[in-house]
Amino acid sequence: MDFDSQIKLEHLLFKERRCRSCGESKDLISEYYLYRKSKPHLPSSYAYECKDCAVKRMIMSRSSTTVFGHYEYPDW
């Protein structure tokens, strides 16, 4: 068994990070997306924006491209 990887993962379980968008402190593993999947034991592998804020940002960016609930098609 590799005890080093278990110890590093356990230390991450109790870490919190402050979201850049909403400013709330949330649990690192359950509330943030993992961006660098090759190094999940590093805290820098997780996003600095919580999942809730990321979803809100994506909804707002996609809704600006729609007109009356439908996507705009080019006028050919």
HELIX and SHEET records of a PDB file:
HELIX    1   1 PHE A    3  LEU A   13  1                                  11    
HELIX    2   2 LEU A   28  GLU A   31  1                                   4    
HELIX    3   3 PRO A   43  SER A   45  5                                   3    
HELIX    4   4 LYS A   51  SER A   63  1                                  13    
SHEET    1   A 2 GLU A  16  ARG A  18  0                                        
SHEET    2   A 2 SER A  25  ASP A  27 -1                                        
SHEET    1   B 2 TYR A  32  LEU A  34  0                                        
SHEET    2   B 2 TYR A  46  CYS A  50 -1                                        
SHEET    1   C 2 THR A  66  VAL A  67  0                                        
SHEET    2   C 2 HIS A  70  TYR A  71 -1                                        
END                                                                             
